[in-house]
Amino acid sequence: MKPFVRPYLEEDQDAVYDVCVRTGAASSDARGLYRTDDLVPDIYAGAYLLIEPELAFVLDNGERAVGYIIGTADTRRFVRAYRDRWIPRMRERYVEPSPEADPVTEEDRKLAVMFSPESMLRPELAPYPAHLHINLLPDYQRRGFGRVLMTEFLAAAARHGAAAAYLAVYPSNTGARAFYASLDWHEVPSSEPDRFTYLAKATT
Ligand SMILES: CC(C)(COP(=O)(O)OP(=O)(O)OC[C@H]1O[C@@H](n2cnc3c(N)ncnc32)[C@H](O)[C@@H]1OP(=O)(O)O)[C@@H](O)C(=O)NCCC(=O)NCCS
């Protein structure tokens, strides 16, 4: 069966987590890197599936979700919902780092990100209220599906009132950067140094 894009369903959650961890180390496999393989999806996927399921789409190969795009049309509202609804769940699974503690390991850094959703509210990103994450399993990359998922997401974000979107990409992720460049995403200059490069685009 030819893979197809459809809206996310609750039963896709495990598959989305699987895609996320297998592509979650700047597009490489993050399995085995941290105490639990749920760490990366708990930061970059779970809250979106819980809070913004109507902005989530999957690539279905007839058996399971093998790719996804998730995000929000309103980052400010999402951050509030993340704090109210997602962080309490995360406190049951992880130890929240003290704000004074300097992260030592990459896992420490990831936990700091998990517990500080407000770090998404960078002033230079305010003109781009939506944001997103997109990931496909390696066998489904470079076959045009990323482009289809992106079109679905941007149309949904526009329907939900967002005129523009941003995303964050590791500078080392050259494949993803080429993908975004081909879709006319432009770089947003950073207000302060960060490990990510930020890109933005109008939704219509
Ligand atoms: C990045 C990603 C979402 C792109 O989706 P995709 O389905 O592979 O991309 P498409 O096939 O729709 O590509 C559309 C165009 O983007 C460009 N492109 C995509 N991937 C590229 C790559 N690795 N190198 C160079 N150009 C690329 C090409 O111009 C391509 O058109 P073409 O195939 O006709 O030349 C996908 O490869 C992926 O999930 N990668 C791993 C996870 C990841 O890095 N996610 C992004 C984190 S910020």
The ligand as a Gaussian input file, in Angstrom:
#p B3LYP/6-31G(d) Opt

LIG

0 1
 C       13.711000      16.252000       7.297000
 C       12.529000      15.402000       6.837000
 C       11.294000      15.751000       7.672000
 C       12.234000      15.720000       5.361000
 O       11.154000      14.947000       4.912000
 P       11.328000      14.060000       3.589000
 O       10.086000      13.327000       3.349000
 O       12.567000      13.266000       3.736000
 O       11.550000      15.191000       2.509000
 P       10.904000      15.236000       1.026000
 O       11.138000      13.929000       0.345000
 O        9.482000      15.697000       1.113000
 O       11.836000      16.336000       0.388000
 C       11.380000      17.508000      -0.248000
 C       12.604000      18.232000      -0.785000
 O       13.432000      18.643000       0.317000
 C       14.822000      18.501000      -0.044000
 N       15.428000      17.481000       0.843000
 C       14.779000      16.679000       1.711000
 N       15.661000      15.921000       2.399000
 C       16.874000      16.248000       1.943000
 C       18.189000      15.788000       2.234000
 N       18.402000      14.851000       3.181000
 N       19.221000      16.335000       1.551000
 C       19.013000      17.279000       0.614000
 N       17.783000      17.741000       0.279000
 C       16.730000      17.242000       0.938000
 C       14.848000      18.071000      -1.501000
 O       14.866000      19.240000      -2.288000
 C       13.519000      17.372000      -1.622000
 O       13.037000      17.345000      -2.944000
 P       13.591000      16.197000      -3.946000
 O       13.565000      14.897000      -3.206000
 O       12.612000      16.277000      -5.074000
 O       14.986000      16.601000      -4.286000
 C       12.809000      13.884000       6.970000
 O       13.878000      13.545000       6.133000
 C       13.116000      13.435000       8.379000
 O       12.204000      13.093000       9.127000
 N       14.401000      13.386000       8.777000
 C       14.808000      12.883000      10.090000
 C       14.229000      13.666000      11.256000
 C       14.558000      15.136000      11.158000
 O       15.682000      15.543000      10.909000
 N       13.501000      15.949000      11.407000
 C       13.632000      17.391000      11.406000
 C       14.142000      17.870000      12.714000
 S       14.274000      19.641000      12.758000

